[in-house]
Amino acid sequence: MTYWLFKSEPDEYSLHDLAAEPTGSGRWDGIRNYQARNFLRDQVAVGDGVLFYHSACKVPAVVGTAKVIHAAYPDPAQFDPASKYFDGKATADKPRWYCVDICWQSEFQRPVPLAAIKHDPQLAGMILLKQGRLSIQPVAKDEWQKLQRLGEAPLR
């Protein structure tokens, strides 16, 4: 199993929105950064763990976990002219953007704020602290476990 951190603005799509889906699962779409796209397309796999991170809010934080339930497939929004994620250069034969499906796993009893992550020596190597704007990023197993403990969530 590989571990990931997926970032979303809670006003756009929050952990609660994912949990409220009828099946507790949803499409992780709208990624329009090539490095994040490449992670989704080439490395994210069914069964991988996801740390759900709320960004661009008063207190950015890891708020819970999810699990990847469907591997990468072309993001349908890129083909929809009515979507804010439409890409006129994308075609069915040559899609440019990908998405995955995830399902809700847990909500942390205590969100782990970015400030706490920055001050924890065990988390100093996180990509989150080096490439803060990257919306999909790998997380080491020891980082995953540490964040689970800080959030007082059961280890998975």
Backbone as a chain_set.jsonl record, in Angstrom:
{"seq": "MTYWLFKSEPDEYSLHDLAAEPTGSGRWDGIRNYQARNFLRDQVAVGDGVLFYHSACKVPAVVGTAKVIHAAYPDPAQFDPASKYFDGKATADKPRWYCVDICWQSEFQRPVPLAAIKHDPQLAGMILLKQGRLSIQPVAKDEWQKLQRLGEAPLR", "coords": {"N": [[0.842, -1.182, 0.0], [0.451, 2.222, -0.755], [0.775, 5.596, 0.393], [-0.949, 8.712, 0.421], [-1.408, 12.279, 0.256], [-4.164, 14.197, -0.251], [-5.304, 17.273, -1.307], [-7.891, 19.593, -0.679], [-10.046, 22.373, -0.996], [-12.153, 23.166, 1.608], [-14.549, 24.529, 1.129], [-15.027, 23.895, -1.442], [-14.913, 21.023, -1.738], [-15.29, 18.948, 0.862], [-14.145, 16.777, 3.57], [-16.442, 16.066, 4.917], [-18.308, 16.348, 2.868], [-17.562, 14.213, 1.223], [-18.101, 12.053, 2.959], [-20.837, 12.338, 3.117], [-21.777, 11.539, 0.668], [-23.952, 9.313, -1.102], [-22.894, 6.678, -1.248], [-20.703, 6.994, 0.285], [-18.502, 7.508, -1.142], [-16.587, 9.107, -3.761], [-15.701, 10.973, -6.751], [-12.42, 12.043, -7.319], [-11.636, 14.73, -8.769], [-10.826, 17.331, -11.205], [-8.157, 18.007, -11.059], [-5.532, 19.937, -12.113], [-2.796, 20.202, -12.442], [0.285, 19.279, -13.658], [2.235, 17.62, -12.345], [0.783, 16.593, -10.16], [-1.236, 15.334, -11.63], [0.28, 13.359, -12.929], [1.044, 11.773, -10.739], [-1.51, 10.809, -10.003], [-2.277, 9.453, -12.36], [-0.169, 7.622, -12.84], [0.757, 6.406, -10.459], [-0.975, 6.328, -8.158], [-3.009, 3.898, -6.667], [-5.586, 1.364, -6.471], [-6.731, 0.731, -3.229], [-4.816, 2.22, -1.936], [-3.933, 4.437, 0.755], [-5.327, 7.557, 1.801], [-4.655, 10.725, 3.019], [-6.796, 13.205, 3.959], [-6.776, 16.524, 3.29], [-7.583, 19.73, 4.288], [-7.363, 22.714, 2.622], [-6.503, 26.2, 1.961], [-8.066, 27.593, 3.848], [-9.206, 28.851, 7.057], [-7.775, 27.395, 9.054], [-5.614, 25.419, 7.801], [-5.466, 21.889, 7.509], [-4.871, 18.357, 8.152], [-7.578, 16.295, 8.087], [-8.772, 13.828, 8.099], [-9.184, 10.457, 6.78], [-9.167, 8.58, 3.704], [-9.767, 6.095, 1.159], [-8.43, 4.79, -1.839], [-10.534, 3.667, -4.358], [-10.958, 3.26, -7.012], [-8.91, 3.065, -9.786], [-6.935, 5.398, -11.763], [-8.64, 7.232, -14.3], [-9.763, 8.89, -17.314], [-10.58, 12.237, -16.622], [-13.842, 13.224, -16.665], [-14.72, 15.874, -16.667], [-12.995, 17.405, -18.199], [-13.899, 17.24, -20.768], [-16.298, 18.504, -20.86], [-17.874, 21.322, -21.881], [-19.314, 23.031, -20.227], [-18.178, 22.842, -17.765], [-16.025, 24.119, -15.213], [-13.607, 22.963, -15.339], [-13.091, 22.315, -17.909], [-11.2, 21.448, -20.813], [-10.18, 22.435, -23.762], [-8.227, 21.331, -25.363], [-8.092, 18.688, -24.787], [-8.891, 15.378, -25.779], [-10.982, 12.494, -26.396], [-9.382, 10.453, -27.349], [-6.893, 11.355, -26.605], [-6.668, 12.097, -23.681], [-5.993, 14.646, -21.264], [-6.149, 14.938, -18.533], [-6.691, 13.307, -15.395], [-8.573, 11.338, -13.02], [-9.462, 9.843, -9.857], [-11.375, 7.51, -7.897], [-12.453, 7.757, -4.555], [-13.096, 6.564, -1.212], [-14.656, 7.411, 1.854], [-13.011, 6.988, 4.962], [-12.242, 7.682, 7.668], [-12.755, 10.227, 10.145], [-10.671, 12.5, 11.697], [-10.333, 12.752, 15.23], [-9.133, 14.955, 16.194], [-8.286, 17.527, 14.135], [-5.215, 17.839, 12.31], [-3.312, 20.486, 12.282], [-1.566, 22.501, 9.828], [0.399, 24.107, 11.029], [1.17, 22.561, 13.254], [2.24, 20.36, 11.956], [4.437, 21.53, 10.72], [6.054, 22.016, 12.923], [6.817, 19.598, 13.907], [9.416, 17.429, 14.261], [9.502, 14.808, 13.186], [7.964, 14.995, 10.968], [9.202, 16.651, 9.243], [10.231, 16.078, 6.718], [8.133, 15.967, 4.956], [6.504, 16.315, 1.818], [4.536, 18.193, 1.679], [5.532, 20.338, 3.121], [7.499, 21.243, 1.515], [6.619, 21.553, -1.107], [4.187, 23.208, -1.096], [1.889, 23.861, -2.618], [1.185, 21.687, -4.116], [-1.297, 19.452, -4.992], [-1.744, 16.693, -4.899], [0.136, 14.328, -3.328], [2.802, 12.114, -2.412], [3.063, 10.283, 0.683], [5.092, 9.227, 3.289], [5.151, 6.04, 4.994], [5.739, 6.182, 7.767], [5.156, 8.859, 8.24], [2.417, 8.887, 7.678], [1.505, 7.216, 9.762], [2.267, 8.719, 12.002], [0.721, 11.06, 11.646], [-1.801, 9.913, 11.88], [-1.728, 9.173, 14.586], [-1.471, 11.725, 15.769], [-3.909, 12.816, 15.049], [-5.531, 11.289, 16.526], [-6.746, 9.002, 15.501], [-7.805, 5.674, 14.663], [-5.193, 3.403, 13.817], [-4.615, 2.241, 10.513]], "CA": [[0.0, 0.0, 0.0], [1.118, 3.521, -0.795], [0.006, 6.615, 1.104], [-1.036, 9.983, -0.29], [-2.126, 13.41, 0.811], [-4.987, 14.87, -1.257], [-5.727, 18.562, -0.788], [-9.114, 20.173, -1.21], [-10.59, 23.494, -0.247], [-13.392, 22.64, 2.188], [-15.712, 25.171, 0.506], [-15.19, 23.233, -2.74], [-15.243, 19.622, -1.457], [-14.705, 18.65, 2.169], [-14.259, 15.408, 4.048], [-17.866, 15.851, 5.214], [-18.995, 16.14, 1.584], [-17.283, 12.833, 0.811], [-18.831, 11.154, 3.854], [-22.273, 12.499, 2.866], [-22.162, 10.912, -0.605], [-24.792, 8.139, -0.808], [-22.081, 5.476, -1.053], [-19.507, 7.354, 1.046], [-17.379, 7.586, -2.082], [-16.739, 10.131, -4.781], [-14.642, 11.168, -7.741], [-11.434, 13.089, -7.029], [-11.415, 15.274, -10.111], [-10.458, 18.738, -11.265], [-6.711, 18.207, -10.889], [-4.999, 20.598, -13.308], [-1.369, 20.388, -12.254], [0.868, 18.112, -14.324], [2.879, 16.71, -11.409], [-0.295, 15.904, -9.452], [-1.862, 14.453, -12.622], [1.154, 12.207, -13.134], [0.889, 10.9, -9.578], [-2.803, 10.133, -10.134], [-2.294, 8.575, -13.539], [0.887, 6.617, -12.899], [1.172, 5.794, -9.196], [-2.06, 6.08, -7.213], [-3.593, 2.588, -6.984], [-6.685, 0.881, -5.641], [-6.292, 0.291, -1.906], [-3.911, 3.188, -1.314], [-4.487, 5.306, 1.779], [-5.351, 8.988, 1.492], [-4.885, 11.723, 4.055], [-7.65, 14.259, 3.404], [-6.228, 17.78, 3.798], [-8.345, 20.931, 3.951], [-6.447, 23.82, 2.339], [-7.088, 27.51, 1.648], [-9.1, 27.883, 4.833], [-8.657, 29.523, 8.233], [-6.763, 26.531, 9.654], [-5.331, 24.258, 6.946], [-5.191, 20.741, 8.373], [-5.269, 17.002, 7.803], [-8.817, 16.152, 8.849], [-9.242, 12.457, 8.118], [-8.611, 9.537, 5.801], [-9.984, 7.946, 2.674], [-9.077, 5.006, 0.483], [-8.639, 4.777, -3.284], [-11.35, 2.501, -4.725], [-10.943, 3.096, -8.48], [-7.668, 3.607, -10.348], [-7.056, 6.571, -12.634], [-9.364, 7.209, -15.57], [-9.857, 10.258, -17.796], [-11.494, 13.115, -15.906], [-14.905, 13.619, -17.595], [-14.902, 17.324, -16.677], [-12.164, 18.025, -19.236], [-14.626, 17.18, -22.037], [-17.584, 19.191, -20.681], [-17.705, 22.771, -22.046], [-19.972, 23.761, -19.144], [-17.404, 22.662, -16.539], [-14.878, 25.017, -15.0], [-12.406, 22.163, -15.588], [-13.048, 22.0, -19.346], [-9.926, 21.659, -21.498], [-10.439, 22.328, -25.196], [-7.169, 20.574, -26.039], [-8.231, 17.274, -24.432], [-9.791, 14.585, -26.611], [-11.201, 11.146, -25.871], [-8.211, 9.656, -27.729], [-5.719, 11.886, -25.908], [-7.054, 12.881, -22.504], [-4.88, 15.306, -20.584], [-6.354, 14.979, -17.093], [-7.193, 12.063, -14.831], [-9.163, 11.38, -11.692], [-9.629, 8.552, -9.194], [-12.491, 7.482, -6.949], [-12.039, 7.462, -3.187], [-14.194, 6.419, -0.258], [-14.409, 7.902, 3.205], [-12.56, 5.99, 5.937], [-12.329, 8.162, 9.044], [-12.549, 11.644, 10.451], [-9.819, 12.613, 12.876], [-10.931, 13.362, 16.413], [-8.506, 16.278, 16.24], [-7.564, 17.851, 12.903], [-3.786, 18.107, 12.514], [-3.062, 21.701, 11.51], [-0.281, 22.693, 9.152], [1.362, 24.648, 11.996], [1.686, 21.444, 14.056], [3.075, 19.553, 11.059], [5.691, 22.269, 10.531], [6.854, 22.007, 14.145], [7.094, 18.232, 14.335], [10.63, 16.967, 13.571], [9.248, 13.561, 12.461], [7.232, 15.316, 9.734], [9.971, 17.689, 8.541], [10.518, 15.685, 5.34], [6.913, 15.871, 4.137], [6.421, 17.13, 0.601], [3.638, 19.291, 2.027], [6.317, 21.467, 3.618], [8.45, 21.658, 0.48], [5.827, 21.93, -2.28], [2.917, 23.473, -0.441], [0.741, 24.012, -3.509], [0.935, 20.436, -4.831], [-2.562, 18.946, -4.446], [-1.637, 15.242, -4.718], [1.537, 14.098, -3.0], [3.05, 10.903, -1.635], [3.328, 10.401, 2.112], [5.799, 8.047, 3.789], [4.371, 5.254, 5.96], [5.926, 6.704, 9.121], [4.421, 10.132, 8.299], [1.007, 8.475, 7.755], [1.248, 6.713, 11.108], [2.399, 9.845, 12.938], [-0.459, 11.914, 11.498], [-2.92, 9.165, 12.463], [-1.629, 9.309, 16.047], [-1.765, 13.118, 16.136], [-5.339, 13.021, 14.858], [-6.215, 10.355, 17.409], [-7.548, 8.091, 14.682], [-7.255, 4.316, 14.721], [-4.249, 3.088, 12.749], [-5.14, 1.314, 9.488]], "C": [[0.882, 1.238, 0.0], [0.197, 4.52, -0.109], [0.137, 7.945, 0.376], [-1.681, 11.036, 0.583], [-2.847, 14.074, -0.351], [-5.505, 16.155, -0.618], [-7.011, 19.018, -1.466], [-9.507, 21.368, -0.35], [-11.942, 23.045, 0.303], [-14.653, 23.295, 1.636], [-16.035, 24.529, -0.839], [-15.642, 21.776, -2.555], [-14.521, 19.223, -0.182], [-14.802, 17.166, 2.49], [-15.72, 15.087, 4.363], [-18.67, 15.649, 3.936], [-18.796, 14.71, 1.099], [-18.099, 11.859, 1.656], [-20.329, 11.192, 3.579], [-22.727, 11.91, 1.529], [-22.961, 9.65, -0.285], [-24.003, 6.855, -0.553], [-20.861, 5.749, -0.181], [-18.282, 7.467, 0.17], [-17.662, 8.657, -3.119], [-15.535, 10.207, -5.694], [-13.735, 12.302, -7.286], [-11.0, 13.638, -8.378], [-10.981, 16.728, -10.039], [-8.982, 19.025, -11.081], [-6.156, 18.778, -12.188], [-3.557, 21.034, -13.111], [-0.716, 19.123, -12.801], [1.535, 17.131, -13.361], [1.829, 15.915, -10.629], [-1.005, 14.927, -10.386], [-1.033, 13.189, -12.824], [1.109, 11.241, -11.959], [-0.409, 10.106, -9.701], [-2.768, 9.069, -11.225], [-1.356, 7.383, -13.393], [1.158, 5.863, -11.606], [0.045, 5.496, -8.211], [-2.784, 4.8, -7.633], [-4.738, 2.253, -6.028], [-6.117, 0.335, -4.332], [-5.356, 1.251, -1.211], [-4.658, 4.043, -0.296], [-4.346, 6.762, 1.403], [-5.558, 9.78, 2.776], [-5.661, 12.855, 3.402], [-7.246, 15.564, 4.086], [-7.099, 18.932, 3.335], [-7.36, 22.096, 3.807], [-7.231, 25.1, 2.071], [-8.273, 27.813, 2.563], [-8.427, 28.496, 6.063], [-7.541, 28.713, 8.891], [-6.561, 25.323, 8.745], [-4.902, 23.08, 7.819], [-5.528, 19.431, 7.683], [-6.457, 16.692, 8.704], [-9.337, 14.718, 8.916], [-8.592, 11.633, 7.032], [-9.665, 9.025, 4.833], [-9.152, 6.833, 2.064], [-9.415, 5.074, -1.002], [-9.403, 3.499, -3.639], [-11.448, 2.303, -6.237], [-9.695, 3.787, -9.002], [-7.972, 4.734, -11.34], [-7.806, 6.268, -13.924], [-9.52, 8.655, -16.026], [-10.937, 11.055, -17.055], [-12.58, 13.59, -16.877], [-15.087, 15.127, -17.704], [-14.105, 17.997, -17.79], [-12.887, 18.087, -20.579], [-15.935, 17.966, -22.012], [-17.404, 20.704, -20.774], [-18.347, 23.593, -20.929], [-19.189, 23.683, -17.832], [-16.288, 23.688, -16.425], [-13.562, 24.289, -15.239], [-12.296, 21.726, -17.055], [-11.67, 22.321, -19.915], [-10.15, 21.387, -22.978], [-9.388, 21.539, -25.955], [-7.26, 19.076, -25.746], [-9.213, 16.601, -25.39], [-9.949, 13.204, -25.981], [-10.005, 10.242, -26.182], [-6.948, 10.079, -26.985], [-6.159, 12.754, -24.731], [-5.813, 13.49, -21.853], [-4.947, 15.155, -19.068], [-7.034, 13.703, -16.61], [-7.777, 12.297, -13.441], [-9.171, 9.961, -11.125], [-10.884, 8.645, -8.328], [-11.938, 7.098, -5.591], [-13.285, 7.248, -2.331], [-13.722, 6.872, 1.12], [-13.985, 6.747, 4.102], [-12.735, 6.471, 7.371], [-12.202, 9.678, 9.087], [-11.71, 11.692, 11.717], [-10.602, 13.234, 14.033], [-10.394, 14.776, 16.602], [-7.84, 16.524, 14.897], [-6.104, 18.168, 13.233], [-3.426, 19.315, 11.654], [-1.662, 21.764, 10.91], [0.771, 23.205, 10.126], [1.966, 23.531, 12.844], [2.598, 20.555, 13.218], [4.438, 20.215, 10.891], [6.608, 22.17, 11.739], [7.186, 20.607, 14.655], [8.304, 17.703, 13.574], [10.421, 15.682, 12.754], [8.533, 13.811, 11.13], [7.974, 16.33, 8.863], [10.251, 17.357, 7.078], [9.297, 15.634, 4.434], [6.969, 16.812, 2.93], [5.536, 18.345, 0.849], [4.405, 20.538, 2.456], [7.297, 22.001, 2.578], [7.739, 22.161, -0.78], [4.391, 22.144, -1.822], [1.707, 23.54, -1.349], [0.386, 22.725, -4.258], [-0.26, 19.715, -4.201], [-2.618, 17.43, -4.255], [-0.161, 14.969, -4.454], [1.703, 12.822, -2.184], [3.378, 11.235, -0.183], [4.02, 9.103, 2.543], [4.951, 7.342, 4.854], [4.52, 5.799, 7.374], [5.229, 8.051, 9.297], [2.923, 9.857, 8.451], [0.665, 8.067, 9.191], [1.311, 7.826, 12.151], [1.17, 10.751, 12.863], [-1.706, 11.225, 12.04], [-2.903, 9.313, 13.994], [-1.984, 10.732, 16.488], [-3.255, 13.42, 16.009], [-6.195, 12.133, 15.74], [-7.189, 9.469, 16.647], [-6.971, 6.692, 14.829], [-6.308, 4.084, 13.55], [-4.87, 2.081, 11.806], [-3.984, 0.665, 8.793]], "O": [[1.916, 1.29, 0.666], [-1.014, 4.313, -0.038], [1.176, 8.263, -0.202], [-2.406, 10.725, 1.528], [-2.214, 14.47, -1.329], [-6.074, 16.131, 0.474], [-7.189, 18.847, -2.672], [-9.321, 21.366, 0.867], [-12.793, 22.589, -0.46], [-15.723, 22.686, 1.667], [-17.166, 24.606, -1.319], [-16.634, 21.351, -3.145], [-13.292, 19.167, -0.145], [-15.454, 16.402, 1.778], [-16.185, 13.976, 4.109], [-19.616, 14.861, 3.92], [-19.734, 14.07, 0.625], [-18.718, 10.94, 1.12], [-21.021, 10.195, 3.782], [-23.927, 11.795, 1.28], [-22.673, 8.981, 0.707], [-24.405, 6.035, 0.272], [-20.067, 4.843, 0.07], [-17.156, 7.518, 0.665], [-18.805, 9.06, -3.332], [-14.498, 9.593, -5.447], [-14.202, 13.379, -6.916], [-10.119, 13.089, -9.039], [-10.793, 17.284, -8.957], [-8.595, 20.187, -10.959], [-6.297, 18.166, -13.247], [-3.152, 22.107, -13.561], [-1.119, 18.015, -12.447], [1.412, 15.92, -13.545], [1.969, 14.704, -10.457], [-1.339, 13.814, -9.979], [-1.574, 12.085, -12.884], [1.132, 10.025, -12.153], [-0.418, 8.887, -9.528], [-3.184, 7.929, -11.016], [-1.702, 6.265, -13.776], [1.737, 4.777, -11.647], [0.111, 4.496, -7.496], [-3.131, 4.631, -8.801], [-4.832, 2.795, -4.927], [-5.148, -0.424, -4.33], [-5.119, 1.117, -0.011], [-5.843, 4.335, -0.454], [-3.371, 7.16, 0.765], [-6.507, 9.542, 3.524], [-5.221, 13.405, 2.393], [-7.357, 15.697, 5.305], [-7.332, 19.101, 2.138], [-6.624, 22.423, 4.738], [-8.458, 25.086, 1.969], [-9.338, 28.232, 2.109], [-7.205, 28.639, 6.094], [-6.495, 29.257, 9.246], [-7.25, 24.314, 8.892], [-4.096, 23.229, 8.737], [-6.346, 19.382, 6.764], [-6.367, 16.807, 9.926], [-10.241, 14.421, 9.698], [-7.592, 12.035, 6.436], [-10.866, 9.038, 5.106], [-7.984, 6.651, 2.406], [-10.547, 5.377, -1.376], [-8.991, 2.397, -3.279], [-11.966, 1.284, -6.693], [-9.451, 4.955, -8.699], [-9.125, 4.975, -11.698], [-7.639, 5.218, -14.544], [-9.418, 9.566, -15.204], [-12.065, 10.59, -16.891], [-12.264, 14.3, -17.832], [-15.561, 15.614, -18.73], [-14.502, 19.056, -18.274], [-12.53, 18.895, -21.436], [-16.608, 18.079, -23.037], [-16.847, 21.315, -19.862], [-17.957, 24.739, -20.71], [-19.514, 24.395, -16.882], [-15.683, 24.076, -17.425], [-12.512, 24.925, -15.332], [-11.488, 20.858, -17.387], [-11.052, 23.323, -19.556], [-10.294, 20.236, -23.39], [-9.635, 21.118, -27.085], [-6.578, 18.279, -26.389], [-10.234, 17.181, -25.761], [-9.147, 12.799, -25.14], [-9.653, 9.374, -25.383], [-6.047, 9.271, -26.76], [-6.043, 13.979, -24.77], [-4.727, 12.912, -21.892], [-3.923, 15.234, -18.39], [-7.841, 13.102, -17.319], [-7.51, 13.306, -12.788], [-8.912, 8.997, -11.845], [-11.386, 9.737, -8.065], [-11.071, 6.231, -5.48], [-14.38, 7.69, -2.679], [-12.555, 6.729, 1.485], [-14.538, 5.652, 4.012], [-13.306, 5.763, 8.2], [-11.629, 10.309, 8.199], [-12.007, 11.004, 12.693], [-11.426, 14.127, 13.834], [-11.087, 15.666, 17.095], [-6.91, 15.801, 14.54], [-5.8, 18.699, 14.301], [-3.255, 19.188, 10.442], [-0.715, 21.164, 11.418], [1.925, 22.781, 10.058], [3.164, 23.557, 13.125], [3.609, 20.055, 13.711], [5.47, 19.544, 10.916], [7.828, 22.235, 11.588], [7.776, 20.461, 15.726], [8.233, 17.54, 12.356], [11.09, 15.485, 11.739], [8.503, 12.935, 10.266], [7.437, 16.809, 7.864], [10.484, 18.262, 6.277], [9.418, 15.29, 3.258], [7.424, 17.952, 3.029], [5.772, 19.411, 0.28], [3.977, 21.66, 2.186], [7.858, 23.084, 2.743], [8.212, 23.089, -1.435], [3.5, 21.351, -2.129], [0.59, 23.298, -0.891], [-0.621, 22.687, -4.964], [-0.238, 19.403, -3.01], [-3.468, 16.94, -3.512], [0.695, 15.334, -5.26], [0.849, 12.488, -1.363], [3.893, 12.308, 0.133], [3.572, 8.011, 2.193], [4.137, 7.972, 5.528], [3.537, 5.874, 8.11], [4.758, 8.358, 10.392], [2.243, 10.505, 9.247], [-0.332, 8.515, 9.757], [0.498, 7.865, 13.074], [0.637, 11.162, 13.894], [-2.578, 11.886, 12.603], [-3.941, 9.549, 14.613], [-2.71, 10.921, 17.463], [-3.797, 14.203, 16.79], [-7.423, 12.206, 15.712], [-8.309, 9.221, 17.094], [-5.779, 6.537, 15.092], [-6.579, 4.511, 12.428], [-5.574, 1.168, 12.24], [-4.184, -0.151, 7.894]]}, "num_chains": 1, "name": "protein.A"}
